[in-house]
């Protein structure tokens, strides 16, 4: 090989390495997934190099130089708009460019996930911000419950229960993985306030309490009922009684529709009329109030509750007597 050919080949290799380095510095090459939200303000008249420096300082990109090199390679950077942006650390290059080209008014859409939504409900909701159900499921499959949450060989078949209900700012274009990351982070932030002392004294794990919280979330409407319903669950577990919570049956059937007599005979492990103990997984994604009640139930002897017909707050009537429970049902029939 001549020296000329060797020089050309060497320069080509160096150019390729520079491009690879630029990609790696801006979200390629197997970099960590996007992390915490950060706010970055781009002043009017800022150059691409100055913007890159601001992004590096905020942790949005690993290298300002690498970001600029990729901008040049892809012919980007001339149309970036000033303003304040909601970005993430280790943000993907394409998303950064899209947001800076679109301007701050287009950098996020708001998505509200109510308390008590199951994964199938969330899949329907995310379509409003441009995420397909299959994309959301793929993001779920790529994540695990928060590290250290499960103990003693516990396994979570899905992320049900860990997808904290809240209002989220979803980047445009929407990123399912970033949304799931935010939901799991919100769960961890809220769970950190849960006092497990009492539940642990009853030999309940964190995952057990999360299951109880999900049952409470689907059963309770009135705030004051949450701790009482929790007490019924604790008391029935202690008495080795089936929990009899029909919301779990509905979850096992994959629908919140009204149950039929045949439904109640289902052999699903979520049928808590037929099977004792807690369901295999949470049945929805509970909010903080239900998690708090699940860890610290009211101190009662209640074993039964019945929805008060026509109550505007959706409250329940409670008792420790089966005979009284049957009598109340007889006096306040729903049909």
Buried (B, 14 or more C-beta within 10 A) or exposed (E): EEEEEEEEEEEEEEEEEBBEBBBBBBBBEEBEBBBEBBEBEBEEEBEBEBBBBBBBEBBBBBBBBBBBBBBEEEEBBEEBBBBEBBBBBBBBBBBBBBBBBBBBEBBBBEBEBBBBBBBBBBBEBBEEBBBEBEBBBEBBEEBEBBEEBBEEEEEBEBBBBBBBBBEBBBBBBBBBBBBBBBBBBBBBEBBEEBEBEBBBEEEBBBBBBBBBBBBBBBBBBBEEBBBBBBBBBBBBBEEEEBBBBBBBBBBBBEEBEEBEEEBEEBEBBBBBBBBEBBBBBBBBBBBBBBBBBBBBBBEBEBBBBBBBEEEEEEBBBBBEEEEEBEEBEEEEEEE
